[in-house]
Amino acid sequence: MANKYIPKDKMSKKKRRAEYAKRRGSWNGVSPETRVMPNKKAYDRNRARSQMRRETQDV
């Protein structure tokens, strides 16, 4: 007999999680955190410090 369709709201929490995990797939070892580009307009203490060092070395 074929699997019957059961609506998501009637599934148990455990079965719902298994269903979502099966559909989701994987990142194949790639971390999504590393894909976020840093905001160039935001203040970055390390960037500011290195810029000050470059300016003082040139003089």
TADANOR-V841085 format. One record per pair of residues at least 24 apart in sequence whose C-alpha atoms are under 10 Angstrom apart, sorted by sequence separation. I is the first residue (numbers start at 1). J is the second residue. If there is no record, write none. Layout:
[[I	J] [I	J]]
This chain:
none
